[in-house]
Amino acid sequence: MLAIKAKGLTFKYAEGDEPVIRDVNLEVEKGELVLVTGPSGCGKTTLCRCFNGLIPHFYEGELKGEVEVCGLKVVEHPIHKLAQHVCMVFQEPENQLFCLTVERELAFGPENLGLPREEIVRRVEEVASLLGIKHLLDKPPYELSGGEQQRVAIGAALTLKPTVLILDEPTSNLDPKGAKDILSIVKNVNKELGITVVLVEHRLDLAAPLADRVIVMVKGSIALDGAPRDVLVNDLVEKVGIGTPKLVVLYKELLRSGVKLRKVPLTVQELEELLGAC
């Protein structure tokens, strides 16, 4: 069952001269965790805006092709309808947090859906427990750390119970530990709740082991799409300036030295096991 389907998707902003994304053909299965990466300016964020309806309903421009999310044609449904199926967490969590407390942030979406109070309370408690932020419920968002704010932003999306969750570089402003914690939460949300996740990320060392698929975008088009081990070992990844995971670089060096491993390692534990089997 498809969560996202794009066919011949091309978009040019009203103020732009050239399309930012070009002839994108993509299918994402329900329950997948898809990692989208590529050099800055390659169209990753624009593609995500097409999935949640910001394009074409908010950002003006010329849209060609087709895009469906959860069986809904994006061009035919307003953003507030799409938001009941697909939610997007932006790069700067502080920009999307505006309530006086974390609890109010988590409750904002369900309240606007007109859900019963008991259901809203249940969702807030459930999400706060899942994300480990129950101790923050009474705090104002502006007092939180970057990692805590990111958890709250993700939580505010999850209380809407979306089928698809899109995250646009959620670790860009976090230290390595904070980034690892957030990505662990993202994987848990995907696995435990069965939510389809589209993750735009540059920290491939941390994100690649969690993904079912990796998509590499170059100049607005999909250049590579496949299993993480198959995509990240491709020489194009290094050529376009993406930060190739260190373990993949080591795998290539070992191969050039005559050491053949059974598969491309994505974690240190995998590397240890593969070396032990040589």
C-alpha positions as CSV (number, residue, x, y, z in Angstrom):
1,M,0.0,0.0,0.0
2,L,1.4,3.4,-1.1
3,A,1.7,6.2,1.4
4,I,3.2,8.6,-1.2
5,K,3.2,8.6,-5.0
6,A,4.7,11.2,-7.3
7,K,4.8,11.0,-11.1
8,G,6.5,13.4,-13.3
9,L,6.6,15.9,-10.5
10,T,8.1,19.3,-11.4
11,F,7.9,22.6,-9.6
12,K,9.2,26.1,-10.3
13,Y,8.6,28.9,-7.7
14,A,6.8,32.0,-9.0
15,E,10.0,34.1,-8.5
16,G,12.3,31.5,-10.0
17,D,13.6,31.0,-13.5
18,E,14.2,27.3,-13.4
19,P,12.4,24.3,-11.8
20,V,13.7,23.4,-8.3
21,I,12.5,19.8,-8.7
22,R,12.4,18.1,-12.1
23,D,10.4,15.0,-13.3
24,V,10.4,13.3,-9.9
25,N,9.0,9.8,-9.9
26,L,8.7,8.2,-6.5
27,E,6.7,5.6,-4.6
28,V,6.9,5.2,-0.8
29,E,5.3,2.2,0.8
30,K,3.3,2.5,4.0
31,G,5.5,2.0,7.0
32,E,8.8,2.7,5.2
33,L,11.5,5.0,6.7
34,V,13.0,6.8,3.7
35,L,16.1,8.9,4.0
36,V,16.4,11.7,1.5
37,T,19.8,13.4,1.1
38,G,21.8,15.4,-1.3
39,P,23.8,18.6,-1.6
40,S,22.3,21.9,-0.5
41,G,19.9,23.4,-3.0
42,C,19.1,20.1,-4.6
43,G,15.3,20.4,-4.0
44,K,14.9,18.2,-0.8
45,T,12.8,20.7,1.1
46,T,10.7,21.7,-2.0
47,L,9.9,18.0,-2.5
48,C,8.7,17.7,1.1
49,R,6.5,20.8,0.7
50,C,4.8,19.0,-2.2
51,F,3.9,16.1,0.1
52,N,2.2,18.2,2.8
53,G,0.4,20.6,0.5
54,L,2.4,23.8,1.1
55,I,3.0,23.4,-2.6
56,P,0.9,24.5,-4.4
57,H,-1.5,25.9,-1.7
58,F,0.9,28.2,0.0
59,Y,4.0,28.6,-2.1
60,E,3.0,29.9,-5.5
61,G,4.5,28.6,-8.7
62,E,4.1,26.3,-11.6
63,L,3.4,22.7,-10.7
64,K,3.4,19.8,-13.2
65,G,2.9,16.1,-12.8
66,E,1.0,14.3,-10.0
67,V,1.5,13.8,-6.3
68,E,-0.7,11.7,-4.0
69,V,-0.4,11.2,-0.2
70,C,-2.5,8.5,1.5
71,G,-4.5,8.3,-1.7
72,L,-5.3,12.0,-1.7
73,K,-4.3,14.1,-4.7
74,V,-2.5,17.1,-3.1
75,V,-3.7,19.7,-5.6
76,E,-7.3,18.8,-4.9
77,H,-7.2,18.9,-1.1
78,P,-6.5,22.0,1.2
79,I,-3.6,21.9,3.7
80,H,-5.9,21.5,6.7
81,K,-7.3,18.3,5.2
82,L,-3.9,16.9,4.3
83,A,-2.7,17.7,7.8
84,Q,-4.9,15.0,9.1
85,H,-2.8,12.5,7.2
86,V,0.6,14.0,6.7
87,C,2.6,16.2,9.2
88,M,5.9,18.0,8.6
89,V,8.4,19.0,11.3
90,F,10.6,21.9,10.0
91,Q,14.3,22.4,10.4
92,E,13.9,25.1,13.1
93,P,11.6,23.7,15.8
94,E,11.4,27.0,17.6
95,N,9.7,28.6,14.6
96,Q,6.7,26.2,15.0
97,L,6.3,26.3,18.8
98,F,4.0,29.2,19.9
99,C,2.0,28.0,22.9
100,L,2.7,28.9,26.5
101,T,3.4,25.4,27.6
102,V,4.5,22.1,26.1
103,E,1.2,20.5,27.1
104,R,-0.7,23.2,25.2
105,E,1.6,22.6,22.1
106,L,0.8,18.9,22.2
107,A,-2.9,19.5,22.6
108,F,-3.2,22.3,19.9
109,G,-3.7,20.0,16.9
110,P,-6.3,17.6,18.4
111,E,-8.1,20.6,19.8
112,N,-8.4,22.1,16.4
113,L,-9.8,18.8,15.1
114,G,-12.6,19.2,17.6
115,L,-11.8,16.0,19.4
116,P,-13.3,15.2,22.8
117,R,-11.3,16.4,25.8
118,E,-10.7,12.9,27.1
119,E,-9.2,11.9,23.7
120,I,-7.0,15.0,23.7
121,V,-5.7,14.2,27.2
122,R,-5.1,10.6,26.2
123,R,-3.1,11.6,23.1
124,V,-1.0,14.1,25.0
125,E,-0.1,11.7,27.7
126,E,0.6,8.9,25.2
127,V,2.9,11.0,23.1
128,A,4.7,12.7,26.0
129,S,5.5,9.2,27.4
130,L,6.7,7.9,24.0
131,L,9.1,10.9,23.6
132,G,10.2,11.1,27.2
133,I,8.9,14.7,27.7
134,K,6.3,14.2,30.5
135,H,8.5,16.2,32.9
136,L,8.4,19.1,30.4
137,L,4.6,19.5,30.1
138,D,4.3,22.5,32.3
139,K,7.4,24.3,30.9
140,P,7.3,27.0,28.2
141,P,8.9,25.9,24.9
142,Y,11.3,28.9,24.9
143,E,13.0,27.6,28.0
144,L,13.9,24.2,26.4
145,S,17.1,23.1,24.8
146,G,17.2,22.5,21.0
147,G,16.8,18.8,21.4
148,E,13.9,19.2,23.8
149,Q,12.2,21.6,21.4
150,Q,12.7,19.2,18.6
151,R,11.0,16.4,20.6
152,V,8.0,18.8,21.3
153,A,7.7,19.7,17.7
154,I,7.6,16.0,16.7
155,G,5.2,15.3,19.5
156,A,2.9,18.1,18.3
157,A,2.8,16.3,15.0
158,L,2.2,12.9,16.5
159,T,-0.8,13.9,18.5
160,L,-2.6,14.3,15.2
161,K,-1.9,10.6,14.5
162,P,-0.6,11.1,11.0
163,T,0.0,8.3,8.5
164,V,3.1,10.1,7.2
165,L,5.6,12.1,9.1
166,I,8.1,14.3,7.2
167,L,11.2,15.7,9.0
168,D,13.3,18.3,7.3
169,E,16.8,18.0,8.8
170,P,15.7,17.6,12.4
171,T,19.3,17.3,13.7
172,S,20.8,20.3,11.9
173,N,21.2,22.4,15.1
174,L,22.0,19.6,17.6
175,D,25.2,18.2,19.0
176,P,26.1,14.5,18.1
177,K,24.4,13.1,21.2
178,G,21.2,15.2,20.7
179,A,21.2,14.2,17.0
180,K,21.5,10.5,17.9
181,D,18.7,10.7,20.5
182,I,16.3,12.4,18.0
183,L,17.0,9.9,15.2
184,S,16.5,7.1,17.7
185,I,13.1,8.6,18.5
186,V,12.3,8.9,14.8
187,K,13.0,5.2,14.3
188,N,11.0,4.2,17.3
189,V,8.0,6.2,16.0
190,N,8.4,4.4,12.7
191,K,8.7,1.0,14.2
192,E,6.3,1.2,17.2
193,L,3.5,3.3,15.6
194,G,3.9,2.1,12.0
195,I,4.1,5.7,10.7
196,T,5.7,6.2,7.3
197,V,8.7,8.5,7.7
198,V,10.4,10.7,5.1
199,L,13.6,12.0,6.7
200,V,15.7,14.7,5.1
201,E,19.1,14.5,6.7
202,H,22.8,15.1,6.0
203,R,24.2,13.1,9.0
204,L,24.3,9.9,7.1
205,D,26.6,8.1,9.7
206,L,23.7,8.3,12.2
207,A,20.7,8.1,9.8
208,A,21.7,5.5,7.3
209,P,21.5,2.5,9.7
210,L,17.9,3.4,10.5
211,A,16.6,3.7,7.0
212,D,14.9,1.2,4.7
213,R,15.8,3.3,1.6
214,V,18.1,6.1,0.7
215,I,17.2,8.6,-2.0
216,V,20.0,10.9,-3.3
217,M,18.8,14.1,-5.1
218,V,21.0,16.1,-7.4
219,K,19.9,19.3,-9.2
220,G,16.2,18.7,-8.5
221,S,16.1,15.1,-9.7
222,I,16.4,11.7,-8.0
223,A,19.9,10.4,-8.9
224,L,19.9,7.3,-6.7
225,D,17.2,5.3,-4.9
226,G,17.6,2.0,-3.2
227,A,18.8,0.1,-0.1
228,P,21.3,2.1,2.1
229,R,24.2,-0.3,1.4
230,D,23.7,-0.2,-2.4
231,V,23.3,3.6,-2.6
232,L,25.9,4.8,-0.2
233,V,28.7,2.7,-1.8
234,N,28.0,4.3,-5.2
235,D,30.8,6.7,-6.2
236,L,28.2,9.4,-7.1
237,V,27.6,10.0,-3.4
238,E,31.2,11.2,-2.9
239,K,31.2,13.1,-6.3
240,V,28.3,15.3,-5.4
241,G,29.7,16.3,-2.1
242,I,27.5,14.3,0.3
243,G,29.2,13.3,3.6
244,T,29.8,9.6,2.9
245,P,29.6,7.6,6.1
246,K,33.0,6.8,7.5
247,L,32.3,3.1,7.6
248,V,31.5,3.1,3.9
249,V,34.7,5.0,3.2
250,L,36.6,2.4,5.2
251,Y,34.8,-0.5,3.3
252,K,36.1,1.0,0.0
253,E,39.6,1.3,1.4
254,L,39.6,-2.2,2.6
255,L,38.3,-3.4,-0.8
256,R,41.2,-1.5,-2.6
257,S,43.6,-3.2,-0.2
258,G,42.3,-6.6,-1.2
259,V,40.1,-7.2,1.9
260,K,36.6,-8.2,0.8
261,L,33.8,-8.0,3.3
262,R,30.5,-9.8,2.8
263,K,28.5,-6.6,2.8
264,V,28.9,-2.8,3.4
265,P,28.9,-2.1,7.1
266,L,26.6,0.6,8.4
267,T,27.4,0.2,12.2
268,V,30.6,-0.4,14.1
269,Q,29.1,-3.7,15.4
270,E,28.5,-4.9,11.8
271,L,32.1,-4.0,10.9
272,E,33.4,-6.0,13.8
273,E,31.3,-9.0,12.8
274,L,32.4,-8.8,9.2
275,L,36.1,-8.5,10.0
276,G,35.8,-11.4,12.4
277,A,34.4,-13.5,9.6
278,C,37.3,-12.8,7.2
